[in-house]
Amino acid sequence: MTAQEFVQKWAPSELRERQGSQEHFLDLCRLLDEPAPAEADPSGKTCCFDMGVEKNTGEDGFADVWKKGCFGWEYKGKHKNLTEAYAQLQRYSDSLLNPPLLIVSDMDEIATHTNFTNTVHEVHRIFLSDLVMVDKRRLLKWPSRNPCGSDLG
């Protein structure tokens, strides 16, 4: 999938979170030439959709996508509050083994929050139209390539 094809597909989409999140993520994997969760880990032990978690409040929940040692990813429907999505993902982070990146998306925007120990929190935002730029796509490949560093640039 090319960047232009990705943008053309997702720009007009009005799908709600549950209707579109997994397909959106799979399309991102195709765009970035990265393995999809089931390709990366057929057992689901280190990478999967809908990772069951215990929130820091003691309740159960699900992280939309998780890759051990790399990221937790929470989707929301288009134009939903990504600050709330980030707070939700923070409640999951202990159960996700405290990944170095907490990523939220409403399918129009992707916000990557750094979660490294003893570092300043950074947020890197990528909008749908930005994905035609190589440097923005490189930011999205970063979580799978260098999960332990702290320089997203």
Secondary structure by P-SEA (a helix, b strand, c coil): ccaaaaaaacccccccccccaaaaaaaaaaaaccccccccccccccccccccccccccbbbbccccccccbbbbbbcccccaaaaaaaaaaaccccccccbbbbbcccbbbbbbbcccccbbbbbbcccccccaaaaaaaacccccccccccc
